[in-house]
Amino acid sequence: MMSSLIVPLIVCGGSGTRLWPASRASRPKQFLPLFGDLSTFQETVRRVSDVSLFGRPVIVTNQDHRFLVADQLLAVGIEADILLEPEARDSGPAIAAGTAYIVQRNGAETPVLSLAADHRVRDVEGFRAACVAARHGAEMNAIVTFGVAPDHPATGYGYIEVGEPLTEGVLHVQRFVEKPDAETATRYVREGYLWNSGNFLYQAGKFLSEYAEREPRTVEAVKEAVAKAKVDLGFIRLDAAAFGHADKRSVDYAVMEKTKVAAVVPASFDWSDVGSWSAVRELSPQDEAGNARLGEGVFVNARNNLVSTERPVVCVVGLDDLAVIATGDAVLVARRDDAAGIKALVEKLKQKHNKLTQEHLQSFRPWGSYQSLDLGSRHQVKRIMVKPGGQLSLQKHHHRSEHWIVVRGVATVTINANVKTLHENESIYIPLGATHRLENPGKIDLELIEVQTGSYFGEDDIIRLEDVYNRAAS
């Protein structure tokens, strides 16, 4: 008999290139507040926070996003176990590793709810009701996916042909089919096929045995990676050598398209994978002409557009069906529904402007964040925010000196052997080559302006000597 509580397994992979320039490698779409104050990752963990139904979540993410995940969990008051993948091996090994960890922590009969971190569901009660139905299917040794009734013949989703009932609210899967062309998609909708949401509920041990029947090397690799995992600052680091033996494969290809025990719950709740700017518009409040705005947008004789802007006011006149996305360092103007074209654009940008695909102007660190305000040949200006209790590494630079001016809060500054406390409107100079550290001993965020002067401003000119976040060179 399975455990009564369902354990959420939330996978935070993917770079979200179709939502460039807002989504980039350093902070992809699942961590962006696209629909209010919360990211889709935060919405996902809150959706499975009912302790009468769900147990302690397991999050699978990568090294670069570990502190971002921890901060966003803290912001919504939810605790979880965070597993770090040594490298991206697609969704199959990520889900298998998380499931193997749950077997180790909770037992092989535990019901596991595998969720993507970047999907949006607004009908939380409907979602939870579907989870209860799916758990009944999992109790019958099925691997249950959630199928969504199509409201249009989309070519960007896989489809599910449903079979006979398995139990109340759960049907056998006749077959999974790949993303179709428009004519085939229209036929699928007419014949009652469902969209494949890519979320699953299953008994942990059953999923691993089905996976191992087809790819035993991958399952052995992830089990070994879990068994040899190390705890680092509260994160669980999967063993890199073992995990590297897992075959790079999607969970659909590795398991779902091949297993004989697949089942589906036809979901009554709303669902979107937020796979395009068109989807963002559809999920956002709109004016009477169908225009949506995230930030300051003005529309005249324009219909069905989306404007998303961080800084400038964006005005659209006499144009329809566009996405206009403005960040501090890039502007995108595209047909709202051309997600494939935006993905191709990102690949082209990688050739000459790769930094625009990887980093935001605002960069997040475990101690807070910084944002570049101005960059010249001999100077750079940054705005730095340090969280209460946060501290930068003890470091030095070979190519630049720095001035720090406190705008808000209190700073403790170490320069060589000297320690000084700075308050608002006070400043200090850090000479080139000096060993230094910045800390926030206060109860509110520390904000300061940093002015760098020198010949080189790359992040690789940070020579870390000590670091509480384990980033210093050994």
C-alpha positions as CSV (number, residue, x, y, z in Angstrom):
1,M,0.0,0.0,0.0
2,M,1.4,3.4,-1.0
3,S,2.1,6.2,1.5
4,S,-0.8,8.6,1.8
5,L,1.2,11.8,1.1
6,I,2.2,12.5,-2.5
7,V,5.8,13.8,-2.8
8,P,6.2,16.6,-5.3
9,L,9.3,16.3,-7.6
10,I,9.9,19.6,-9.3
11,V,12.4,19.8,-12.2
12,C,13.9,23.2,-12.8
13,G,15.7,22.5,-16.1
14,G,15.4,24.4,-19.4
15,S,16.6,27.7,-20.6
16,G,13.3,29.1,-21.9
17,T,14.8,30.6,-25.1
18,R,11.4,31.3,-26.7
19,L,10.9,34.0,-24.0
20,W,14.1,35.8,-24.8
21,P,15.2,38.5,-23.9
22,A,13.4,38.2,-20.5
23,S,14.5,34.6,-20.2
24,R,18.2,33.9,-20.3
25,A,20.5,31.1,-19.1
26,S,21.4,32.8,-15.8
27,R,17.7,33.3,-14.9
28,P,15.3,31.3,-17.2
29,K,11.6,31.7,-17.5
30,Q,10.7,29.5,-14.5
31,F,12.3,32.0,-12.2
32,L,10.7,35.1,-13.7
33,P,7.6,36.9,-12.2
34,L,5.7,36.9,-15.5
35,F,2.2,37.2,-14.1
36,G,2.6,39.1,-10.8
37,D,4.9,38.9,-7.9
38,L,5.7,35.2,-8.1
39,S,7.6,33.1,-10.6
40,T,6.1,30.0,-12.2
41,F,8.4,28.0,-10.0
42,Q,7.0,29.7,-6.9
43,E,3.5,29.2,-8.1
44,T,4.3,25.5,-8.7
45,V,5.6,24.9,-5.2
46,R,2.7,26.7,-3.6
47,R,0.3,24.6,-5.7
48,V,1.6,21.5,-3.9
49,S,1.9,23.0,-0.4
50,D,-1.3,21.5,1.1
51,V,0.2,19.3,3.8
52,S,-2.9,17.1,4.0
53,L,-2.2,15.9,0.5
54,F,1.5,16.6,-0.3
55,G,4.8,15.8,1.5
56,R,8.1,17.6,1.6
57,P,9.1,18.5,-2.0
58,V,12.2,17.5,-3.8
59,I,13.7,20.1,-6.3
60,V,16.1,19.1,-9.0
61,T,18.1,22.0,-10.4
62,N,21.7,22.8,-11.4
63,Q,24.7,24.4,-9.8
64,D,24.1,27.9,-11.3
65,H,20.5,28.2,-10.0
66,R,20.9,26.7,-6.6
67,F,20.8,29.9,-4.6
68,L,18.0,31.3,-6.8
69,V,15.9,28.3,-6.0
70,A,16.7,28.6,-2.3
71,D,15.8,32.3,-2.2
72,Q,12.5,31.8,-4.1
73,L,11.5,29.0,-1.7
74,L,12.4,31.2,1.3
75,A,10.3,34.0,-0.1
76,V,7.1,31.8,-0.2
77,G,7.9,30.1,3.1
78,I,8.3,26.6,1.7
79,E,11.1,24.1,2.6
80,A,12.3,21.4,0.3
81,D,15.3,19.1,-0.4
82,I,17.3,20.6,-3.3
83,L,19.2,18.2,-5.5
84,L,22.0,19.5,-7.8
85,E,22.6,17.9,-11.2
86,P,26.3,17.9,-12.0
87,E,25.4,18.4,-15.7
88,A,22.3,18.5,-17.8
89,R,21.2,15.1,-19.1
90,D,17.7,16.0,-20.1
91,S,14.5,15.2,-18.2
92,G,14.8,11.4,-18.0
93,P,17.9,11.2,-15.7
94,A,16.8,14.3,-13.7
95,I,13.4,12.7,-12.9
96,A,15.0,9.3,-12.3
97,A,17.6,10.9,-9.9
98,G,14.9,12.7,-8.0
99,T,12.8,9.6,-7.8
100,A,15.8,7.5,-6.6
101,Y,16.3,10.1,-3.9
102,I,12.7,9.8,-2.8
103,V,13.0,6.0,-2.6
104,Q,16.0,6.5,-0.3
105,R,14.2,9.1,1.8
106,N,10.6,7.9,1.8
107,G,10.5,4.3,0.4
108,A,9.8,2.6,-2.9
109,E,6.0,2.7,-2.5
110,T,5.8,6.5,-2.2
111,P,3.6,8.3,-4.7
112,V,5.6,10.9,-6.7
113,L,4.2,13.8,-8.5
114,S,6.7,14.9,-11.2
115,L,6.1,18.5,-12.3
116,A,7.9,21.0,-14.6
117,A,8.7,24.3,-12.9
118,D,7.7,26.5,-15.8
119,H,4.0,25.5,-16.3
120,R,1.0,27.6,-15.1
121,V,-2.2,26.4,-13.6
122,R,-4.7,28.8,-12.1
123,D,-7.4,26.3,-11.0
124,V,-5.5,24.9,-7.9
125,E,-8.5,23.0,-6.6
126,G,-9.1,21.3,-10.0
127,F,-5.4,20.4,-10.1
128,R,-5.4,18.8,-6.7
129,A,-8.5,16.8,-7.5
130,A,-6.7,15.5,-10.6
131,C,-3.8,14.5,-8.4
132,V,-6.1,12.5,-6.1
133,A,-7.5,10.7,-9.2
134,A,-4.0,10.0,-10.5
135,R,-2.9,8.6,-7.2
136,H,-5.7,5.9,-7.5
137,G,-4.2,5.0,-10.9
138,A,-0.7,4.8,-9.4
139,E,-2.0,2.5,-6.7
140,M,-2.9,0.2,-9.6
141,N,0.8,0.3,-10.8
142,A,0.2,2.8,-13.6
143,I,2.4,5.7,-14.5
144,V,-0.2,8.4,-14.8
145,T,0.2,11.6,-16.9
146,F,-2.2,14.6,-17.0
147,G,-3.8,15.2,-20.4
148,V,-5.3,18.5,-21.3
149,A,-8.3,18.9,-23.5
150,P,-7.2,21.0,-26.5
151,D,-9.0,24.3,-27.2
152,H,-7.3,24.7,-30.6
153,P,-5.2,22.4,-32.9
154,A,-1.8,23.3,-31.6
155,T,1.3,22.0,-33.4
156,G,3.7,22.7,-30.5
157,Y,2.4,19.9,-28.2
158,G,2.6,16.1,-28.2
159,Y,-0.8,14.4,-28.1
160,I,-2.3,11.4,-26.3
161,E,-4.7,8.9,-27.8
162,V,-6.9,7.7,-24.9
163,G,-8.0,4.1,-24.4
164,E,-10.4,2.3,-22.0
165,P,-11.0,3.3,-18.4
166,L,-8.5,2.0,-15.8
167,T,-10.4,3.4,-12.7
168,E,-12.6,6.3,-12.0
169,G,-11.2,9.4,-13.7
170,V,-8.2,7.5,-15.2
171,L,-7.9,6.1,-18.7
172,H,-5.4,3.8,-20.3
173,V,-3.1,5.5,-22.8
174,Q,-3.5,4.0,-26.3
175,R,-0.4,5.8,-27.6
176,F,1.6,9.0,-27.4
177,V,2.2,10.9,-30.7
178,E,4.7,13.5,-31.6
179,K,4.0,17.2,-32.4
180,P,1.8,17.0,-35.5
181,D,1.4,19.3,-38.5
182,A,-1.7,21.6,-38.6
183,E,-3.9,19.2,-40.5
184,T,-3.1,16.3,-38.2
185,A,-3.6,18.4,-35.1
186,T,-7.0,19.4,-36.4
187,R,-7.9,15.7,-36.8
188,Y,-6.5,14.9,-33.3
189,V,-8.7,17.6,-31.7
190,R,-11.8,16.3,-33.6
191,E,-11.1,12.7,-32.5
192,G,-10.7,13.6,-28.8
193,Y,-6.9,13.3,-28.3
194,L,-5.4,15.2,-25.3
195,W,-2.4,17.4,-25.1
196,N,0.5,15.7,-23.2
197,S,1.3,18.1,-20.3
198,G,4.6,16.4,-19.4
199,N,3.6,16.0,-15.7
200,F,3.2,12.6,-14.1
201,L,2.2,10.7,-10.9
202,Y,3.5,7.3,-10.2
203,Q,4.8,4.9,-7.5
204,A,8.5,5.7,-7.1
205,G,9.7,2.1,-7.3
206,K,7.4,1.3,-10.3
207,F,8.8,4.2,-12.3
208,L,12.4,3.2,-11.7
209,S,11.7,-0.5,-12.6
210,E,10.0,0.6,-15.9
211,Y,12.9,2.9,-16.6
212,A,15.5,0.2,-15.8
213,E,13.7,-2.4,-18.0
214,R,14.6,-0.1,-21.0
215,E,17.7,1.7,-19.9
216,P,19.4,-0.2,-17.0
217,R,22.6,1.7,-17.2
218,T,20.9,5.1,-16.6
219,V,19.0,3.9,-13.6
220,E,22.1,2.3,-12.0
221,A,24.0,5.6,-12.7
222,V,21.4,7.8,-11.0
223,K,21.1,5.4,-8.1
224,E,24.8,5.5,-7.6
225,A,24.8,9.3,-7.9
226,V,22.2,9.5,-5.1
227,A,24.0,7.0,-2.9
228,K,27.3,8.9,-3.2
229,A,25.7,12.4,-3.0
230,K,27.3,15.0,-0.7
231,V,25.6,17.7,1.3
232,D,27.0,21.2,0.6
233,L,25.5,24.2,2.4
234,G,22.2,22.4,2.7
235,F,22.2,21.4,-1.0
236,I,22.5,17.7,-2.1
237,R,25.1,17.3,-4.8
238,L,24.7,14.3,-6.9
239,D,27.9,12.4,-7.6
240,A,29.3,13.8,-10.9
241,A,31.2,10.7,-12.0
242,A,28.2,8.4,-11.5
243,F,25.7,10.8,-13.0
244,G,27.8,11.2,-16.1
245,H,27.1,7.6,-17.1
246,A,23.4,8.3,-17.5
247,D,22.2,8.5,-21.1
248,K,20.9,11.9,-22.1
249,R,17.2,11.3,-22.8
250,S,13.8,12.8,-22.3
251,V,11.5,11.0,-19.9
252,D,8.9,10.7,-22.7
253,Y,11.4,8.9,-25.0
254,A,13.0,6.8,-22.2
255,V,9.8,5.7,-20.4
256,M,6.4,7.1,-21.4
257,E,6.4,6.2,-25.1
258,K,7.6,2.6,-24.4
259,T,5.9,1.5,-21.2
260,K,2.8,-0.6,-21.2
261,V,1.4,0.8,-18.0
262,A,0.9,4.4,-19.0
263,A,-2.4,6.0,-18.0
264,V,-3.9,9.5,-18.2
265,V,-6.2,11.7,-16.1
266,P,-8.1,14.0,-18.5
267,A,-7.5,17.3,-16.6
268,S,-10.4,19.7,-16.0
269,F,-8.0,22.4,-14.8
270,D,-6.5,25.1,-17.0
271,W,-2.9,24.5,-18.1
272,S,-0.1,26.3,-20.1
273,D,3.5,25.5,-20.5
274,V,4.1,29.3,-21.1
275,G,6.1,28.3,-24.2
276,S,5.8,31.6,-26.1
277,W,5.1,35.3,-25.7
278,S,1.7,34.6,-27.2
279,A,1.0,32.3,-24.2
280,V,2.1,35.1,-21.9
281,R,-0.4,37.5,-23.5
282,E,-3.2,35.0,-23.3
283,L,-2.6,34.5,-19.6
284,S,-2.3,38.3,-18.8
285,P,-5.0,40.9,-18.3
286,Q,-6.0,42.6,-21.6
287,D,-7.7,45.8,-22.7
288,E,-10.7,45.9,-24.9
289,A,-8.6,45.6,-28.0
290,G,-6.8,42.5,-26.7
291,N,-3.5,44.2,-25.8
292,A,-1.6,43.1,-22.7
293,R,1.1,45.0,-21.0
294,L,3.8,44.1,-18.4
295,G,5.2,47.5,-17.5
296,E,4.4,50.7,-19.2
297,G,2.8,50.2,-22.6
298,V,0.6,52.6,-24.7
299,F,-1.5,51.4,-27.6
300,V,-3.2,53.4,-30.4
301,N,-5.1,51.6,-33.2
302,A,-3.4,48.4,-32.2
303,R,-4.9,45.0,-31.4
304,N,-3.8,41.7,-29.7
305,N,-0.3,42.9,-28.9
306,L,1.9,42.2,-25.9
307,V,4.3,44.7,-24.4
308,S,6.7,43.7,-21.7
309,T,9.2,46.4,-20.6
310,E,11.5,46.9,-17.7
311,R,12.4,50.5,-18.2
312,P,11.2,52.6,-21.1
313,V,7.6,53.3,-22.1
314,V,6.8,51.2,-25.2
315,C,4.3,52.6,-27.6
316,V,2.6,50.6,-30.4
317,V,0.7,52.4,-33.1
318,G,-1.3,50.8,-35.9
319,L,0.1,47.3,-35.5
320,D,-1.5,44.0,-34.5
321,D,-0.3,40.6,-33.1
322,L,3.1,41.7,-32.0
323,A,5.3,41.0,-29.0
324,V,7.5,44.0,-28.1
325,I,9.9,43.0,-25.3
326,A,12.3,45.6,-23.9
327,T,14.9,44.9,-21.3
328,G,17.8,47.2,-20.2
329,D,20.1,45.8,-22.9
330,A,17.9,44.4,-25.7
331,V,14.6,45.0,-27.5
332,L,12.7,42.3,-29.4
333,V,10.0,43.0,-31.9
334,A,8.4,39.8,-33.3
335,R,5.2,38.2,-34.4
336,R,3.5,37.3,-31.2
337,D,3.2,33.6,-32.1
338,D,6.6,33.1,-33.7
339,A,8.2,31.1,-30.9
340,A,10.3,29.1,-33.4
341,G,11.7,32.3,-34.9
342,I,12.7,33.6,-31.5
343,K,14.5,30.4,-30.7
344,A,16.4,30.6,-34.0
345,L,17.2,34.2,-33.2
346,V,18.8,33.2,-29.9
347,E,20.9,30.6,-31.7
348,K,22.1,33.3,-34.1
349,L,22.9,35.7,-31.2
350,K,25.1,33.1,-29.6
351,Q,27.5,33.5,-32.5
352,K,28.3,37.2,-31.9
353,H,26.4,38.4,-28.9
354,N,26.4,35.3,-26.6
355,K,26.4,37.3,-23.4
356,L,22.9,38.6,-24.3
357,T,21.6,35.0,-24.3
358,Q,23.3,34.1,-21.0
359,E,23.2,37.0,-18.6
360,H,20.9,39.7,-17.5
361,L,22.0,43.2,-16.6
362,Q,21.0,42.2,-13.1
363,S,23.0,39.3,-11.9
364,F,21.9,37.3,-8.9
365,R,24.4,35.9,-6.3
366,P,23.9,34.0,-3.0
367,W,24.5,37.3,-1.1
368,G,22.1,39.4,-3.2
369,S,22.5,40.9,-6.7
370,Y,24.3,43.5,-8.8
371,Q,23.3,45.5,-11.9
372,S,25.6,47.2,-14.4
373,L,24.5,50.8,-14.9
374,D,27.3,52.2,-17.1
375,L,30.3,50.7,-18.8
376,G,33.2,52.5,-20.6
377,S,36.7,51.7,-21.7
378,R,38.1,52.7,-18.3
379,H,35.2,52.6,-15.9
380,Q,32.1,50.6,-14.9
381,V,29.3,51.6,-12.5
382,K,27.2,49.0,-10.7
383,R,24.3,49.0,-8.2
384,I,24.9,46.4,-5.6
385,M,22.3,44.9,-3.2
386,V,23.4,42.7,-0.2
387,K,20.8,40.8,1.8
388,P,20.7,41.1,5.6
389,G,23.5,38.8,6.9
390,G,25.0,38.4,3.4
391,Q,28.6,38.8,2.7
392,L,30.8,38.9,-0.5
393,S,33.9,36.7,-0.7
394,L,37.2,37.9,0.7
395,Q,38.8,38.9,-2.6
396,K,41.1,41.1,-4.6
397,H,41.5,42.3,-8.2
398,H,44.6,42.7,-10.5
399,H,43.1,45.2,-12.9
400,R,40.7,47.5,-11.1
401,S,40.2,49.7,-8.1
402,E,36.8,50.5,-6.6
403,H,34.8,53.2,-4.8
404,W,31.8,52.2,-2.7
405,I,29.0,54.7,-1.8
406,V,26.3,53.5,0.6
407,V,22.8,54.5,-0.6
408,R,20.8,52.5,2.0
409,G,21.5,50.4,5.0
410,V,24.8,49.6,6.8
411,A,28.0,48.1,5.4
412,T,30.9,46.4,7.1
413,V,33.9,46.8,4.9
414,T,37.2,44.9,5.3
415,I,40.3,46.3,3.5
416,N,43.4,44.3,4.2
417,A,43.6,44.4,8.1
418,N,41.2,47.3,8.5
419,V,37.5,47.0,9.3
420,K,35.1,49.9,9.0
421,T,31.4,50.5,9.3
422,L,29.7,52.7,6.7
423,H,26.2,54.3,6.9
424,E,24.1,56.0,4.2
425,N,25.9,58.7,2.1
426,E,29.3,57.5,3.3
427,S,31.9,56.1,0.9
428,I,35.3,54.2,0.9
429,Y,38.0,53.5,-1.6
430,I,39.5,50.0,-2.3
431,P,42.9,50.3,-4.0
432,L,43.9,47.9,-6.8
433,G,45.3,44.7,-5.3
434,A,43.9,45.2,-1.9
435,T,42.2,42.3,-0.1
436,H,38.6,43.3,0.7
437,R,35.2,42.1,1.7
438,L,31.7,43.6,2.0
439,E,29.1,42.5,4.5
440,N,25.6,43.6,5.5
441,P,25.3,43.4,9.4
442,G,21.9,45.1,9.3
443,K,18.2,44.1,9.3
444,I,17.4,45.7,5.9
445,D,18.9,45.4,2.4
446,L,22.2,47.1,1.9
447,E,22.3,49.1,-1.4
448,L,25.4,50.8,-2.7
449,I,26.8,52.2,-5.9
450,E,30.2,50.8,-7.0
451,V,32.4,52.8,-9.3
452,Q,35.2,50.7,-10.8
453,T,38.2,52.2,-12.7
454,G,40.9,50.2,-14.4
455,S,41.7,48.3,-17.6
456,Y,39.6,45.2,-17.3
457,F,36.2,44.5,-15.5
458,G,35.5,40.9,-16.2
459,E,34.1,38.7,-13.4
460,D,37.1,36.5,-13.8
461,D,39.3,39.2,-12.3
462,I,37.7,38.3,-8.9
463,I,40.3,36.4,-7.0
464,R,38.4,34.7,-4.1
465,L,40.5,34.0,-1.0
466,E,37.6,33.0,1.3
467,D,33.9,32.5,0.7
468,V,31.1,31.3,2.9
469,Y,29.3,30.0,-0.2
470,N,32.1,27.6,-1.1
471,R,33.1,29.5,-4.3
472,A,36.7,30.2,-3.4
473,A,39.5,28.4,-5.2
474,S,41.0,25.6,-3.2
